[in-house]
């Protein structure tokens, strides 16, 4: 019996690494399995803007090279773009106290919404 994953080669290699880590070390806390270093306690970022330019207050809970967890009352739709100045991000998850986003490369930006 086996399992066949239909995923990219990079994801397959990362999954193999995680399985090997589990077999070798047993259960591990999530921080040792993360692909990017996280930083918490960032206080200088206090708001983001929606695609329409509307500002929303936020507090950074967790920050990595690839994304962030934000405490906010705003609930942009999953998949929506938000902006931190010139930095764009996509909402990937709603949490009880906020949202999670992944940062976008310039070539990943969606075209502006038609007025």
URSUL-V946476 format. One record per backbone hydrogen bond with DSSP energy under -0.5 kcal/mol. NH is the residue of the N-H (numbers start at 1). CO is the residue of the C=O. E is the energy in kcal/mol with one decimal. If there is no record, write none. Layout:
nh & co & e
NH & CO & E
NH & CO & E
This chain:
nh & co & e
5 & 3 & -0.5
7 & 5 & -0.9
12 & 8 & -2.6
13 & 9 & -2.3
14 & 10 & -2.3
15 & 11 & -2.6
16 & 12 & -2.3
17 & 13 & -2.2
18 & 14 & -2.3
19 & 15 & -2.5
20 & 16 & -2.6
21 & 17 & -2.5
22 & 18 & -2.2
23 & 19 & -2.8
24 & 20 & -2.6
25 & 21 & -2.9
26 & 22 & -2.3
32 & 29 & -1.3
33 & 30 & -1.3
34 & 30 & -0.6
34 & 31 & -0.6
39 & 63 & -3.2
43 & 41 & -0.7
46 & 44 & -0.7
48 & 56 & -2.1
49 & 83 & -2.5
50 & 54 & -2.5
51 & 81 & -0.6
53 & 50 & -1.6
56 & 48 & -2.6
58 & 46 & -2.5
59 & 71 & -1.8
60 & 42 & -0.6
60 & 45 & -0.6
61 & 59 & -0.5
61 & 69 & -2.8
62 & 69 & -1.4
63 & 39 & -2.1
64 & 67 & -3.0
65 & 37 & -0.6
68 & 101 & -2.0
69 & 62 & -2.6
70 & 99 & -3.3
71 & 59 & -3.3
72 & 70 & -0.6
72 & 97 & -1.3
79 & 91 & -2.9
80 & 77 & -2.2
82 & 89 & -2.5
83 & 49 & -2.5
84 & 87 & -3.2
85 & 83 & -0.6
87 & 84 & -2.0
89 & 82 & -2.5
90 & 102 & -2.7
91 & 80 & -2.6
92 & 100 & -2.8
93 & 100 & -1.4
95 & 98 & -3.2
98 & 95 & -1.1
99 & 70 & -2.1
100 & 93 & -2.5
101 & 68 & -2.9
102 & 90 & -2.1
103 & 66 & -2.3
104 & 88 & -2.7
108 & 105 & -2.4
109 & 106 & -1.1
